[in-house]
Amino acid sequence: MTEILANEGFEPVRNIAIDEDRSALRFGRVENIKKMVRKFTYTKVRKERTNDQ
């Protein structure tokens, strides 16, 4: 699923707890992500932005 969304320009931005047993992964458009702090990325655009910082 992450690869499909990455191809459309989305990156995972947050893991959200739903309850004790379940969680959800929140995605955002790369151009709307203000701060890049992770060492790994899924999209080429985000890789370029992460290396610049």
N, C-alpha and C positions, 0 to 999 in steps of 0.2 A: 504494500500500500504506500509506503514512504517513497519508493521509486516513482510510482505513478504521479504522486503529488509533486515530487521534485521536478519531474519533467514539465510540469505546468507552472513552475516558478514558486512553489511553496516549500518552506522549511519547517521542521518541528520547532516550536518555541517554548512549550511548557508541557509538563506532565501534570495532570490534574487528578486528584483522588476523588472518586465518586463515593466509595464507601470503603470498608476494611478490605474487601476482596477485589474491587475493580478500580481501574484508572482509565483515563482517556488522554490521548496525545493531542495537544492543540497545535494547529499549523497556522502560519502567517505568510503573506507574500513577502518575498525577499526585500523588495524595495521599501516595504513598510517597517522593516525591522531596524530599529535605531542603533542598538548596541550589539556588536558581534563579539562574544567572549569565548565561544567554544573552540576547541582545537580541531574538531571534525565538522564537515558540512556535507550536504547532499547535492547542492546546486553549484554550478560553475561560478555564477555571479557572487554567491556568498563566499566561495573560496577566495575569490579576488578581493572582496571587501575585508575578509578576515586577515589576509596577508598584509594588507595596507596598514593595519592598526598595530 
